[in-house]
């Protein structure tokens, strides 16, 4: 056993040296290979790699996964109207150039996040300061996020960082302007309601006037048609009367007198005082239409 001990020690040393020459790069990491304090190689693809044993070469790993920076407290930003807004935001970033990132921040991730947070705050101020409250809250919110992303991505690229996305989580009014904003919004809604009411009233009057005009036109046309029909009926009746009278004037006079009698004496309780020798009693007791008999007068 004692004579095999040096070989065993040598084997252990050889294995230790061999293991220090092999390293694995995972999918989520990027590796920097240092040779005597200087970066010799940058590895971003996963796999098994070889290097010289320390202290000749060393390996530093950096996390290249997507990272999130979220503001701890709302940023107090002033708008173009000199009104303060409280804005929460977050950003997504990752390491794009491991060598440059390490030169800038080393292994201090906190320093990188603080630097990016400052850049986001500056870009947020630049985008919000030139806009009104209404534009920030609603109409141009998407444009603001695009501007901040472009600004921060441009400034972060030389640091070896790729900023993927910037979002505004929440925008609140500061307490001193909340009441005035609510009052203005209420006044705008009332103005809009009054405008819609006035428009509806004007439209209603227009529809009512049009309906009245159409009604008058319909009634006038109906009256004209009725008069035409009545005139045609009267003309037809006159023609019929004339034709009938021409065929037998005596019978026509007799028939019309009977109609007059039926109409005049339809109610037995009526009393008619009239001279018996008038034409009304021309056929009374005399079908030939002679002079009415004396004494046939009253009923």
Residue pairs with C-beta under 8 A, 6 or more apart in sequence:
17 53
20 53
20 54
21 50
21 51
21 52
21 53
22 48
22 49
22 50
22 51
23 31
23 48
23 49
23 50
23 51
23 59
24 47
24 48
24 49
25 31
25 43
25 44
25 45
25 46
25 47
25 49
25 61
26 46
27 46
28 63
28 64
28 65
29 46
29 61
29 62
29 63
29 64
30 42
30 43
30 44
30 61
30 62
30 64
30 95
30 98
31 42
31 43
31 44
31 49
31 59
31 60
31 61
31 62
31 98
32 39
32 41
32 42
32 43
32 59
32 60
32 61
32 62
32 98
32 99
32 102
33 39
33 40
33 41
33 42
33 43
33 49
33 51
33 57
33 58
33 59
34 40
34 57
34 58
34 59
34 60
35 52
35 56
35 57
36 55
36 56
39 99
39 102
40 57
42 98
42 99
43 49
44 64
44 98
51 57
51 59
60 102
60 107
62 95
62 98
62 101
62 102
62 107
63 95
63 109
64 94
64 95
64 98
65 94
66 92
66 93
66 94
66 164
67 92
67 93
67 94
67 109
67 113
68 90
68 91
68 92
68 93
69 90
69 91
69 93
69 113
69 116
69 117
69 120
70 88
70 89
70 90
70 169
71 88
71 89
71 90
71 117
74 86
74 87
74 88
74 170
74 172
75 86
75 87
75 88
75 89
75 121
75 124
76 84
76 85
76 86
76 174
77 84
77 85
77 86
77 87
77 124
77 125
77 128
77 129
78 84
78 85
78 125
78 128
78 129
79 85
79 128
79 129
79 131
79 132
79 133
79 136
80 129
80 130
80 131
80 132
81 132
81 133
83 133
83 173
83 174
83 177
83 181
84 173
84 174
84 176
84 177
85 128
85 133
85 136
85 171
85 172
85 173
85 174
86 171
86 172
86 173
86 174
87 124
87 128
87 168
87 170
87 171
87 172
88 168
88 169
88 170
88 171
89 120
89 124
89 148
89 166
89 167
89 168
89 169
90 166
90 167
90 169
91 116
91 120
91 152
91 163
91 165
91 166
91 167
92 163
92 164
92 165
92 166
93 116
93 156
93 161
93 162
93 163
93 164
94 161
94 162
94 164
95 101
95 160
95 161
95 162
96 157
96 160
96 161
96 162
97 160
98 160
99 160
100 158
100 159
100 160
101 112
101 159
101 160
101 161
102 160
103 160
104 112
104 159
104 160
105 111
105 112
105 115
105 159
112 159
112 161
115 159
116 152
116 156
116 161
116 163
119 151
119 152
119 155
119 156
120 148
120 152
120 166
122 151
123 147
123 148
123 151
123 152
123 155
123 166
124 148
126 147
126 151
127 144
127 147
127 148
127 151
128 136
128 144
131 140
131 144
133 173
133 177
133 181
136 144
136 171
137 171
141 168
141 171
144 168
145 166
145 167
145 168
148 166
149 163
149 165
149 166
152 163
152 166
153 162
153 163
156 162
156 163
173 181
241 252
244 252
245 252
250 288
250 289
253 282
253 283
253 289
254 283
254 287
254 289
257 280
257 282
257 283
258 283
260 280
261 284
264 270
264 272
265 272
265 299
271 298
271 299
272 298
272 299
273 298
274 280
274 281
274 297
274 298
275 297
276 284
276 292
276 293
276 294
276 295
276 296
276 297
276 298
277 291
277 292
277 294
278 292
281 292
281 296
281 297
282 289
282 290
282 291
282 292
283 289
284 292
284 293
284 296
285 292
285 293
285 296
286 292
286 293
